[in-house]
Amino acid sequence: MTPVASTDGAGGVSKKSWYVALVALRAEKSVRDNLLRYGIEAFVASRKEIHIWRREERKVIEKVLIPAVVFVHTSNAERETILKQPNVKAFMVNPAARKTAYGRNSLAIIPDAEMQLLQDMLAQNDLDVAFATSNFAVGDRVKILGLGTAERYAQIIRIPGDNNTFVGVRLETLGCAYMQLPPDRIIKINP
């Protein structure tokens, strides 16, 4: 990745990074195409699928896998240009990151290696790729809300999709009991 000269008047060098642009729903591909016309590298997590219509018509469509998200490879100086584009709402922030000098959350930046891995995964047409957009990962310790009167803790066992998360409690003699909970009923706790 080659650094790009900054246009912010600082005279320094501004490195390009992968940012997450939040866009209007169902506008992901048009935003990507528009940014590409401006010479800004943009990527939508999508797959080509054969869609069969009612009358047995078959058509190859591009199915968006992460709704309302366009990944943008850009410098700080170009971010303002991107925000002025139609259907671009904001850039995603990283609430876990250190706050800026102004007390705001810093923007979420996707490491180049992770972005390349995502692109490589989606390029494999013979393998199915699914996304779980919750903030939980297998093995996370969580507090369960609204389950009895005492505080209850569990561990994430698996995340099959966006709507529900499986949490489990290891019982010494019986194995593991688990239940399916919506993400708004659990809170991630730090170890």
C-alpha positions, 0 to 999 in steps of 0.5 A: 500500500502506497502512502498518499500525499495529504491534501489537508494542508498539513504537508504530511503523508496520509496513509489509506485505511479501510473504513466502514461507510454506513449507507442507505439500505439497498443503496450499497452497490450504487454507492460503491459504483459511484465511489469507484467513478470518483477513483475511490476504492470501495468494496461491498460484501456480496456474492453472485447467486442464481435467482429463479423467478416464478416462470423458471427464469434464471438470472444471476444477481449480486446479493449483498451480505452485509446490509447498509455497509460499504468498505472504503479504502481511503485517506483522512483527506478523502473522507469528507468527499465520501460523506458528500455522496448520495446515500452515504450517512456516516462512518462507523465508529469503534466504541471499544477504541480510545476516545479522541481528544474531543471525547468522541469515539474514533472511527472503525478501521479494518486492518488490511489483512482482515479486509484481504481475508474477507475479499478472498473468502467471498471470492470462493464461489463454492463455499457459503459465507454467512455473517453474524453482526452481533458484537459477541464472539464464541467464548465471550463471558456475558451477563444475562438480563431478566433471568431470575432476580440474581445476576446470571452469567454465561458463556457464548457457545455459538452465534448462528445468526443475527437474531439469536445468540446461544449462551451456555452454562457448564454444569460439572456433572451434566455437561452444558445447558444452553439456551437461545437469547436475543442479543438485547438480553445479554451484555458482554463483560470484560474478563 
